[in-house]
Structures are given as C-alpha cells and as structure tokens.
Amino acid sequence: MRIRILFCLLCFQAYLFGQNSYVFNRFSTADGLNTNKVKCVWQDSTGFLWVGTEVGIQRFDGRKFISYVGPENYQLPPSIGVDQILDAGNGNLWLLQGGQIGKFNTVDFHYTTVPIRSYGSIPPRSEFKLYIDSKKQVFLCASKYGLLWYDAKSNAFVESNLPIKIPRGWGVSSLYEDKLSGEYWICSEQGLAVYISSKDEVFHRLNNPDNIPLLNNKDISNSGDFIKDKNGTWWITYWDYNPHKEHPVLLHYDPKLNQFLADTLRNHSATKKYTVLRQILETSNGQIWIGGENSLLSYDNDLQGFYQHFKANPLEFDIKCNQARHLFEDREGNIWLSTENGLFVMNPNQKDVYSLVVIDGLGLDSPVNAILETKTKENWIGTWGKGILFYDQKFNKLEGNPYTGLGTDSFKLYTSIWDLQQHSESGNVWSACQGGRLAVFDANTKKALHWLHPPAFKNSTVRQLKEDQHGNLWFGTQSGRLIKWKKNDPIDDNHFEEIHNFNTIIYRLYVDLQGRLWVGTHKQGVYVLDVDTNEILFHFNTEFNDSYGIMDNTISDIQQYNDSIFFVGAEALNILNINTSEVKKITSYEGLYGSRVLQLMMDREGIVWMITSNGLSSYNYDKNIISSYNNLHGVIYAEKTYSAKWMMQNGEIWFGGEDVVFGFSPEKLNFKQKPPKVNITDFKLFNTYMPLDSIMAQKEIVFNHYQNSFTFYFSALSFSQQRKLQYYYRIPGVNKDWVKAERDMAATYTTMPSGKYTFQVKCMNLQGLEPDEITSIDFRIRPPFYRTWWFIALILLTGMGMAYFIYRLKVNRILAVENLRIKVARDLHDDMGSTLSTINILSSMAKSKMNSDTVTSSNYLTKITDNSQRMMEAMDDIVWSIKPDNDNMHRVIARMREYATGILEAKNIEFDFQVEDKINDLKPDMEARRDLFLIFKEAINNIAKYSHARRAEVHITIMDKWLQMQIMDNGIGFDIEKVDNGNGLDNMVKRASKMKGKLKIDSNPDLGTEICLNVPVR
C-alpha cells in the first residue's frame, strides 16, 4: 500500500479520507522547553538542534533540552527573545535578538555583541532579518531602513561597501540569492526589486529596462518573501491593500512561460481571522510550505493546491497553534515549526504507517477484535457490536451487510465478533461471536451461509478461531473449552466436539510450524497439543513465574521463531525454549517499551513486532535489540490496538483495537541503512554538568585523581530513528564487553583509578547495522602526587641518599676511630716518645756521673723529674681530650679555670676568669677542644714562667659566630720583633691555624702582654 491513508473522526462523527493529515508532534515546557513561546530553530553542523525562544536559546539532542542563559558576567546570550539563529562558522552561531546581534561560541559558551553602525537612525518599528548568501556574506535586512552587511575587519554591521545594491530609500524585508544566476531578489515594503550582479545594477518597477514581467506588477507593493523552487518557478508573498478584500497573496510565477500559475492563493478571499504569510519553505523533496499568522499551508500534489493545517477543531495529532513563526527542515527531512504553543515537528515524507478510524466514536470497549485479508485481498474487520466492515486493498470502504434478517437478540450476538478465519479449502469466512455463536459467510458475496449455535460451546463466548494444517478448525471459549470441527464434517450445530476444558479463559490459539496447537490461557500458562491425537504434549506454567511471584502466567499471544524458540507474550516478553523448558524474560528493565506484551507478530525477516501497554515495539532476537515506535514515526494509535492482528500478503503487519486499525511495512519502518554516528551530548562530573564542547575540543581530557566519578550522555542526533536504535558503550580495560545503555542513554563510572582510558560508544539498529565509525573520547585521570613518577623517583632518591648518608656515617665513624687511634699514637709518639728518650739519655748520663760528679748527676735527675712531670701532664691532656664525658665547653672551661688557678696562685698572681654564658652551649669536636685548651695552657704557662706579672685576666666571649679568647697580664712584656718565639709560640700559631682561627700577640716591654684568639664556631 503505497498511498498513506488517514481517516480522521470529525466532530460530527463521520468518515473522512485524510489526505493531508500529517502527524504533528509537540514539545512543550513539560519536555524541557524553557517556554512554549518558540521563535526559531536551527541545526548545527554536528546535528544538534538550537531553539530560539522568547527567553533565550536552548539546545536539543532528541532527548533533552539544555538552556544557555545566565548573568551578564557569565558572557552568555542575554535572556531575551531569539528571533533568528544562523551558522557563523567555527562553532559560532549568529543570534538575532530584537535589535541586538551577537555571536555565540558553542565551544566555550562565550557570547559577544556585534554592533550595528548605520549612517542614519533606524526607525524603532523596523524589523530585522539576517541572510547569509553562498559567499558566506552576512546581510542585515532592516524593513524600514535598508540593508547592512557584516564587515569582519571592523566586526560590525555597516552600510559602506555593500556587496549588492538596493533601490535608494528602500527598506529591506528579506533577501533571496539565486545561486545559479547570481541575482539577489529584494523584498520590501516598497515592492520587489532584483540586483543583477553581472550588470551590477538593481531593477524595480520604476527602473525596469529589461522589462522583467514580475517587476511590472503594480499590486506587489509590500512583498514579504521570495524563493525560486527546484523547477525554476518563483514564489512570492505580498499584502494586497485593496480595501474591499485586503488580504495576503501568494503568487506562483513561471518565468519561462511568463505567466502566473493557478495553484496559488492569488484569488483567495479574505479569511475570518487576520492572516499574514511570513515564510516560504521548499523542502528537500520539493514540497512548498508557507507559515505565518493563522496560517500553515502545504502544497498537495493531489489537490493541486494548498492545504490549511490550522483547524477550528484540531484532533489529537493536528497542530494546535495560531502562529507558524518559523519553518525549518533538518537533515532527515523533518519539518520543525516554531509556534506560540510550543515546538512542533513532523515528517512529510513519512509514508510507512497507515491508520484507519473505523468506528464513529472514541473510547469504546475494544470494538475491533479481528482483521482478515481474504484471498482476493479484501480487508474484513470484525468489530464488537457493529459486525464486519469491508474494505478494498487500499482500505476504501466497500458495501456489504450480511446480517439482514436477523432478529434483535441474534443481531447483537452475531455482530459482536471476536475472531475471523477464512477456511483454506472452501474459502468461506468463519466468524467467532458472542454467546457461543458462529457465523459462516461466502467471501465473494459477503452473504451469510450458516448461523450456528452449537451446544458444545455452552453459550460461552468464542474468543479464538484457528485452522490447523489438516484443515480442521479449533475454537477457544471464554469458559476455557477447546472445541474442534473436522473439515469433512457437515457445518451444523451437532458436529462440534469438546476436546479439553481448561476451566479458564482461552486468550490465544496458535498453530506452529510443526502443526502443534498452542493454547494461551488466563493464569494457567500455555498448553501444547497434538492435533491428531488431541493429547497435551507440554504444559508450561511455572516457567513463566519469577522469584517474586509477580508474573501471573496469563498468556496473551504466541509466535514461533524456530524449531525450539517461541515468543510468549505475558507480563513480559518470554523467550521459551521448548526443548529445555527454559524461559528468558525481556522486561522493561531490559528495555521493553511497556509493562505487558499484548500482541505478537513475526515479519519475514524474523523480527517480532509487539503491541505493549505503551504502544508498538520490535525485537531482534539475533542481535538482542529492542526498538520502540511512537508518533515521531507516524505511529499514533498503537496503544489502542491490543486485540486484533494480521499479516497481509504483501508483508504488511496490521493491528487493531478500540476504534482503529493501523498497518505498516516492516521493511520501511526498520531503516535498513546504517545509523548515524553517535555524539557525546553532555558530560557530568559528579553532579555538575561541564561545558561539553570545550571539553571535546581537547585531544585528551585530563582529570585530577579526585575527579573520578563522571557520566557520559550520548545520542545519534537522529530525530527520526531515535527510538529505533540501541546504544552500547565501554571503556576497554574496565568493561570486558560492550554494555547496553539504558533509556537515559548515559554511561556512569564511579571511583575510577588513575590511568589512561578511552570511552567508546556506538549504536545499532534493528538489523544489527552499526555506524561506520565508533565514537571515542580519550581521557586521563592523574594519579595522586604520591603515585606520580616524580614523587616515586624522589622517594627512591631520598632513600638512596639516606642509605648513602647512613653508610657515610658508618664509614666516617670508622675513619674517626681510626684517625683517633692514629692521632693518639702520634701524640704518644711525639710527646711521650721524645720525653722518654730524653729521660733515658739523662738517666744514663746521671748514672755515669753518680760517683764522679754528684752535682751534675743531681742536675740530670732534676731534669728527669721535670720531663716526667711534663709527660704525665701531656698524658693527662690526651686522656682528658678523648674522654666522651668532656665533649662540651662547660668541661673545657672548668679545666681551664682549674689549670690556671693552680699555676697562677702558686706564683702569687691574681687571676680573673670571665666566660660568657653562651660559651657553654658550644659543642666543639675533640680536636678543637684540645687545641683550644693547649693554646690556653701554653699562654698561662708563659705568664707563670716569664711575665713576673702580679695580675692576669682571661675573657672568653662569642661575637658574630666567632669565639674570642683574650689572655692578658701586667708583666714585664717583651719585644715581639726581637724575641725568639721558640716551640711554645709556634705551636700556638699552628694550633690556631688548624682551628681556622687567628692568633694575635700584642706585647711591649714593661707594658704586659695580650694574646687574642678568634675561632669560628657553629
């Protein structure tokens, strides 16, 4: 059936052939629009739909609307009406908002105002309109002023250096470029003009040297829009100011024939409502649409004229508004209509679904119970209460009344039909009716052959009628009786045999490919019978239960997939393996569109089509893909068609229900072409949406380690196929396989570890076809600082440094001990060895002189005594310096004080010893401590031996990290230049130098001596 048929029930309840009744689908604030006052629509290069409303701009991805408004400091578009949206290139959009024009960058959400710099003042009532030609030149039309264009250098709309000419003093309502000829048609309140670029001249009614016929029409005084269609003909709208019939006019002009065509509104009389024709749109298939106030017109080839879609009493899927403000066709051929009552969309090319209203009244109790296409391709529709309705192949109504002569009671019973079946051999049509009645009709004459009331039915309603492979007829009743009529038996009341009584309602009879009869019952599951022996082969009952006992085993329909797999409709779609008795359930959790499967039908490609509580769905068993269909696909009555079904000889599937039937060609509704590439539509970090376009502009998205919970939203941006696609996503290394997306089309990942990842998403249609390209995003989660390479390297280096430091400490300790041993050995050798050698020599000499020279011998012994004393003192100094208890300045000062007191008091020399308190905090090493003491000791010894002093002073202080030791006396002094320094003074200088200090000796005869030592300290 190639003609799309729609019968619409009007308010006077009559049948009407719906030639131009398109399905208009409405989006409103309930769907996410920020207001129902919509002004314009635009589709960007990615496929997103941008919607301009009276309170700002929104983006639509087929599932949800996102608003882009905010305070001025956010640099977002102002929250005022958006009159026009156009592409500005590089991810930018032109936004016309009243008298303000700006660019909106969809990548970083930055909005910038573009000034209008006109020579004169633009009248306040001037209406603006943007136009972009084939050269990407942007023009601004001002209806009561003139024309400006966008100058990229000054980033403003200016009048200077206009690429085209307009008549002097004319305002411009709109522009149209003829891309083939290079002509620009100028619509104005002053009339119609054309700029011919090859001549660089503009022509109008007062300047028409080429005698262009259209310009000579004096009636065109206020033109609104102009287009040239694919056939080369011109369409023009203007306002006729004739006081007797003031109204809008649409002209259709053929320039080749130089004549106006008849299929226009030129002679259309004035309407009751004020009407304005604002926009002419030619669709991709060449259809003309016109929108305006109180007007939405589409050209119909069958009518050879225009059809008005605004109706006084619109039906459910008619358009309900008063203003078609803007018409826009997207890439799939959908037409989007911006109105004061929401955003509407329809597809004029949608010819996949055929709908028929067959009952003159809505809301009846399932009046359509049976659909039958006879062998002669007539369509019989069995209703509950109105008998059989007859239609030809194109569903044109046929005459026929087979119920003539029936009494009132019998008429009610025989016209309450539950099922129809044409017998394969005789060709007669059997009708299952209310109250245990059956009727048999001649398919050609539509006359009744038999009115039956078999006693085997016990007056129980016959709900199901099915013929088996042998030609026998089986009947299922409301009371649960399964009745059989053999094909060779006479057709009378006494030749019907009860085979089984299931004591529950029989909802469905089905004969499988093996010839077995399946009986679907109320709350008792399904029985499978051998039609030859009448034996019950299987009873599947508990298999349809679940662990919670929710499923009630009420079977509504059955379809066979192959020898072992059967689809069973119930509270879920049950996939039964008859060999193993295993059942797999497809519920709303797995994507089933509805809470109950009411009807099933298998098409020629093995796709099962379902009527659920929510409408029409399909299921591809091989691909495990569920798709749903709604008014966006032209399916408007599916939720009502839960009681009748039929597959036509041409493969079309028809369902029936309350007061309608609808059918479709599965091959057309399936969209066998590859689906479009999936787009990432939104990204949410924790619970905050992030600017997606700026994120997508990055080659690799980088997150901190604590930013590890996020959600990707995606869509194929196909407004026609949206619900026919199944989405899958994964992150290799995280997901083992592709994950089937839920209805919200989102992938959520929480507490992701650090590392590099790639998020991938794809879609698949009912045939299992996928896009040519899988959408992927590379992102990286930074590790915490303690897991970064540099931190780990720093830790390793620190560990190695500490190990080396410990090693060096051990080595230094060993070396220190070794050095100490060497030093002690050296000191013992230097101090003790030489002294012992001297003692040895003196003792030998004293011994040799003991008898001969006692005086000399006595002197030698005295020297031995002195050397022994010095050796003991030196030994004491060595032992004291290496003793750990003396590793502090407090002990050094105490030893100095003790030594000086003992030496100087013996010489009756007054002694003053002053030490600054901070000296005690110093901790010099053993060498410095010993050298300091020996310098002090040498100085004290010199005072005691040579100074003849009466008083001595010692001052030890710290100044600027220098230890200063001053030793002074008031003795006889000496001349430093003449004195022989000897070993004592030289040793003092050497020890000071060893301590990296400075030793200064200041002495003069009779003026005493001062020794000053400066040593650096830490």
Number of C-alpha atoms within 10 A of each C-alpha: 16 10 11 18 21 20 19 21 20 14 11 8 12 13 16 13 14 15 16 19 19 19 23 23 23 20 16 16 14 9 12 16 23 20 17 20 21 30 28 27 27 22 19 18 11 9 18 19 21 22 26 26 28 19 19 25 30 20 20 19 22 19 16 13 20 16 16 16 18 13 10 11 6 12 16 20 25 20 17 15 20 25 25 24 24 21 18 17 12 10 16 20 21 21 27 21 21 15 15 14 22 19 21 24 21 18 16 17 19 14 21 14 16 17 16 19 14 16 9 8 8 16 11 9 10 18 17 24 20 22 17 17 14 10 7 11 13 20 24 25 25 24 24 21 22 22 27 25 24 19 17 10 6 10 12 19 21 20 20 12 10 14 12 18 18 21 21 8 10 20 23 31 28 24 25 18 20 15 12 6 10 13 19 21 23 30 29 27 18 20 23 28 26 24 21 18 15 9 8 11 14 21 22 21 20 10 14 15 9 8 12 15 13 20 20 15 12 10 15 25 18 19 27 29 24 24 21 19 16 13 8 12 16 18 21 23 26 27 20 18 14 9 7 8 13 14 21 25 24 23 20 21 22 17 14 8 9 11 12 17 14 13 17 19 15 18 13 12 12 14 12 7 10 12 17 20 25 21 21 23 22 20 18 15 10 12 16 17 20 22 23 20 17 21 24 25 20 21 20 16 10 9 11 11 14 20 17 13 19 18 15 7 10 14 14 12 16 18 25 21 20 18 22 31 22 22 26 19 20 19 11 13 18 20 21 24 28 27 26 19 20 23 26 23 21 24 21 18 14 19 18 21 25 24 25 22 21 22 21 16 15 13 10 13 11 19 26 35 26 27 28 23 20 20 13 10 15 19 23 22 24 28 28 25 18 17 25 26 19 19 18 14 13 15 17 13 14 13 9 14 13 16 16 10 8 12 9 8 8 16 16 18 19 27 23 26 30 26 27 27 22 22 18 15 8 11 15 19 22 23 29 29 31 24 20 22 26 23 19 22 19 17 19 13 9 18 15 18 15 15 18 19 18 17 15 18 25 14 16 19 24 28 25 25 25 22 22 17 15 12 16 17 19 24 26 31 30 23 19 24 24 24 20 23 20 17 15 8 11 11 16 13 16 14 14 21 18 15 14 15 14 18 15 15 21 29 20 23 26 22 21 19 12 9 15 19 24 24 26 28 26 21 16 21 22 25 18 21 18 15 19 9 7 14 12 15 12 14 16 18 17 13 16 28 16 11 6 6 10 10 16 17 24 21 28 26 25 27 20 21 18 12 12 12 19 18 24 27 25 27 25 23 27 22 21 22 16 14 9 9 13 14 20 14 20 17 17 15 11 15 17 24 24 21 16 20 28 26 26 24 23 20 15 12 10 15 21 21 21 28 28 28 19 18 23 25 23 24 22 18 16 11 13 13 23 24 22 24 22 17 16 21 23 24 20 21 22 26 19 23 27 26 22 26 24 17 20 18 11 9 14 19 20 22 30 33 25 26 24 22 27 23 22 23 21 20 14 13 18 18 17 13 11 15 23 20 19 21 20 21 22 19 23 16 17 15 10 10 12 13 15 18 18 13 17 15 11 12 10 15 15 15 15 12 18 14 16 18 16 18 18 19 16 25 26 23 22 21 21 19 22 21 19 23 27 23 23 19 24 20 19 13 9 12 10 9 12 15 14 20 19 15 15 11 17 20 20 13 15 12 11 14 14 18 11 13 17 17 16 17 28 27 26 19 27 25 19 17 16 20 17 11 11 14 18 17 17 16 17 18 19 19 16 12 11 10 11 12 11 11 13 13 11 12 13 12 12 12 12 12 12 12 12 12 12 12 12 13 13 12 12 13 12 12 13 13 12 12 13 15 12 12 14 16 13 13 15 17 13 11 15 20 14 14 19 16 11 16 20 13 14 19 17 14 15 22 17 14 16 15 10 10 12 14 13 15 20 15 13 22 18 14 15 21 13 14 18 17 12 15 19 13 12 17 17 11 14 16 11 18 21 17 10 9 9 15 18 18 18 16 15 20 18 11 15 20 16 11 16 24 18 11 17 21 12 10 15 13 18 14 17 15 15 14 14 10 11 10 16 14 10 15 15 16 13 18 16 18 20 19 19 21 19 19 23 21 17 15 20 23 17 13 29 22 13 12 21 18 22 16 18 24 15 22 15 19 16 19 10 7 11 15 18 18 21 18 21 24 25 18 22 17 21 18 12 13 8 7 8 9 11 8 8 14 16 11 16 21 18 16 21 21 13 14 18 13 18 17 18 12 15 15 18 15 12 13 14 21 22 20 18 17 22 22 20 15 16 8
